[in-house]
Amino acid sequence: MSSTTTTTRHFDVPGGRIAFDDTVTGEGVPVVLVPGMLDLRSTYRHLVPLLTAAGRRVITTDLRGMGESSTGFTDYSPAAIAGDVIALLDHLGIERAVLAGSSYTGATVVKVAGIAPERTAGIVLIDAFIENLPLNAFQKALFGAVAPLVSTFPGLWGTLQKFYYPTARPADFDAYRAELSAMLREPGRKAALKGYLTGNSAPDGWSAAVQCPALVLMGTKDPDFPKPEVVADRQVAALKGARKVMIQDAGHYPMAGYPEATAAALLPFLAEVG
């Protein structure tokens, strides 16, 4: 049985420092959980105890410019974050891990699997922006309007969280939203906001290089995707034998809204890959 350590730790990368925590103990291949853009590593706060209770070592990391990581970076792309994930494995002396990415960082774990296959035991895409359907005119207009608004008014992102949880919300939802909004208002965060919101969140072609096992998790009511299951099927087809699990009634963050269902889908996959 794992014991959870919540003390923030840091490691250095070119341009700054990245924050993470590590349960330290656990059997099998470690699991690295990477949050989506403009999010905190504590987005996994309800999933981590379920994984550690099953005996897994779990590491969660803040993104560059977010959470307890430093500001001042110049590159916030999924590829840059992939370099941070590999640096984290190096820092901890982990040879191979299962990597899970949420939303924006689904592309990140796909990138790591492609450029460092020897370090990647498997990948998990959680409502990921990769192999997406082309945006229609309404979506382009919507995203085009939201990006500058959130960059100017960071607290708006906390308000928008209600949109991403159309059904179940965790009991601490309001407290989490307040923490998220407060973080985004801190000095130095605006450059990171713009970097994430104006970058390419859904790169093409990266999936072709992936050879490891892959699990696609997708909420059936994710408002970011007009057809969530169609996007999940596209990801499965692109990842050479991946499997999908649709999390019934979940929105964009099933690990927070439906952690038990997310763990039930994830744990058998972890058992298979080590």
C-alpha positions, 0 to 999 in steps of 0.5 A, a space after each residue: 500500500 502506498 503512502 501519499 506525500 504532498 510536499 511540493 518539490 522542484 527540479 530545474 529545467 532551462 528557463 525555470 523550475 517545475 513543481 511536482 509531488 511524489 507518493 514515493 512508494 508503490 509497486 509497478 511502473 510509476 504513473 505521472 499525471 500531467 494537468 491541462 493548460 491553465 490548471 493545477 496538478 491538484 486537478 488530480 486530487 481525487 484520483 491520486 488516493 484511489 491509485 495509491 490505495 491500489 499500490 501505485 506510485 503516483 507523481 503529479 506535476 505543475 506545468 511551466 508557468 502554472 501552480 507552484 512552478 516558476 514564471 518567465 518561460 518563453 515556450 508553453 507548447 505541448 512539445 516544450 512540456 514534453 521536455 519537462 516530463 522527460 527531465 522529471 523522469 531523469 530527476 527522479 531516476 525513473 527509467 520508465 513510466 506511464 504518462 497521463 495527459 489531460 486536455 492540452 497535455 494529451 499531445 504532450 504525452 503523445 510527444 514523449 512516447 514518440 521521442 522517448 519510447 524507452 521511457 514510456 511504458 504507456 500513455 493515457 489521454 484524458 479528454 485530450 486535444 489531439 486527432 481532433 475534428 476540424 473546428 467549425 466556424 462557431 468554434 473558431 469564433 468562440 475560441 478566438 473570443 475566449 483567449 483574449 478575454 481570459 488573458 485580460 481577465 484571468 478570473 474568467 477561467 475560474 468561472 468557465 470551470 462550471 461549463 466544463 463540469 456539466 453534471 457532477 462536481 466535486 465537493 470542493 469545486 468552489 474552493 478549487 476554482 477560487 484557488 485556480 483564479 487566484 493563481 492566474 492573477 499572480 504577477 508573471 502569469 499573464 505571459 503564460 496565459 497568452 502562451 497557452 491560449 494562443 499555442 497549437 493545442 492539437 498538433 497533427 501527426 504526432 500519434 504515428 510515432 507512438 508504439 506503446 500501449 495507449 488508453 483513451 479516456 473521454 467524458 461523454 458530455 465533454 462540452 469541448 467536443 461536439 462529438 466526444 466519442 467520435 474524437 475518442 475513436 479518432 485517437 484510438 485509430 491513430 494510436 495503433 491498437 489503443 483502447 477507449 473508455 467513455 466515462 458516462 456523463 463526465 465533462 472535460 475533467 473526469 478525474 475530478 468529477 468522476 474519479 472512481 469511474 476514472 480509476 476503474 478504467 485506469 487501473 486495469 490498464 496500469 496492471 497490464 503495462 506493469 
